[in-house]
Amino acid sequence: MRLKLDVPEKVREILDKFEGAGYEIYIVGGVIRDAILNKPLYDWDFTTNATPEQILKLFPDAFYDNKFGTVGIKNGDGRPYEITTYRTEENYTDNRHPDKIAWGSHLQEDLLRRDFTINALALDHKFELIDLFDGLLDLKNKLIRAVGNPNDRFGEDALRMMRAIRIGAQLGFTIEQATLQAIQANAGKIKQIAVERVKDELFKLLASDYAADGYMLLRGAGLAEQILPEMEETFGVEQKSPGRHHMYDVGTHSVESLRFCVSLDPVTRLATLIHDVGKAKTQRIFPDGRITFYNHEMESARIAENMATRLRFPNEEKDKFVRLVRWHQFTVNEDQTDSAIRRILKNVGLTNMPDMLALRVADRLGGGARATSWRLEDFKKRLVEVQKQPFSIQDLKINGNDVMKMKKIKPGPKVGKYLEAIFKEVEKGLPNERKGLLERLDKLT
């Protein structure tokens, strides 16, 4: 089977140069899978019988700085073309890196060490497909299947367990039964992987088209309780009671909320998934059947902060994550003052508000309610209006220099007090216009 591909000129150059020098070279990896699925083609990877030293003679500008046999050739878009020498690997005591690597002499040796059949396809320089493990059939059947013995593959690299589910969530594929059983048997090994790499796979899953299904597959595989153990307590926590619109227990509601989250930002999607995680600890059931979760958002925020610390979120991500969880219960009603809405904006963060609204709508849909209400739509309109007013003293159309000039005072606390007084009046409705503010300042004593 020959594939027709729109191949970058540099890729053709690499193939021709190896072929001309008498070396074997094959295109390998996800780019073949994506080509067959008619998806955009990004990362072009190659495997060859040439050693790194021989590759560097063909491409003197290439770089080689690791022990795994991969040479990088610069690419204009920032992602290098990676060329790896055929190799075999032995023993994985850390479930991540091989203890011993040996250069191989045949393509099959290299493909045998790859993770899944749909990633173990190869193309020769004429773009003829080499399929040694029925990867094409698994693509047709939408299956993620490990190459060879799945226990061996996950013992070599425990992160492959998450990768299987992440790729499934991205493509809408299911996990082949023996592969799934091996993930379940080896799930505890994920704790041996650096949390940064685990977080990276989790975020890729959350950003996928089937994030909710991917998370449920993580649960079924036993990985979710290793990565997000706090969520496990929410399943089975009942919240149906008189006066409440909820259809599901807390955990199921959370997953359904994730399903409806339109934001593609993984931080927002994770916040959507765990926004009610504190309900497991704050639930109270009364004799008349009422169920309450008072201050659950505060407990959820505390858990979110611990979760972000454990997964080593950068500070900016952590701040956004905790804010979305902490303030997702903001009040929406027709009696709110502009000051109240400004407080919501300050708490959530102006740049976070679109994602907060995405979480709020997902929360409604995940509980069986309609996507929106007239109150929420009115709130959105008022959000636009109140942003025309200043949020802090720094947003005023006058500054400390104006105060010192008009009041004939030197720098000091008095300058700030005048500005604070003006800002309070602006919050109450005084237009933030320079001429009017100066007139009002002139009258202050």
Secondary structure, DSSP 8 states (H G I E B T S, - for coil): -B------HHHHHHHHHHHHTT--EEEESHHHHHHHTT------EEEESS-HHHHHHH-TT-B--SSS-EEEE--TTS--EEEEE-EEEE--TTSSS-SEEEE-SSHHHHHHTSSBGGGS-EE-TT-BEE-SS-HHHHHHHTEE-BSS-HHHHHHH-THHHHHHHHHHHHHT-EE-HHHHHHHHHHGGGGGGS-HHHHHHHHHHHHTSTTHHHHHHHHHHTT-HHHH-HHHHTTTT-----TT----S-HHHHHHHHHHT-----HHHHHHHHHTTTTHHHH-EE-TTS-EE-TTHHHHHHHHHHHHHHHTT--HHHHHHHHHHHHTTT----TT--HHHHHHHHHHH-GGGHHHHHHHHHHHHHHTT--S--HHHHHHHHHHHHHTTS-SSGGGSSS-HHHHHHHHT--SSHHHHHHHHHHHHHHHTT----HHHHHHHHHH--
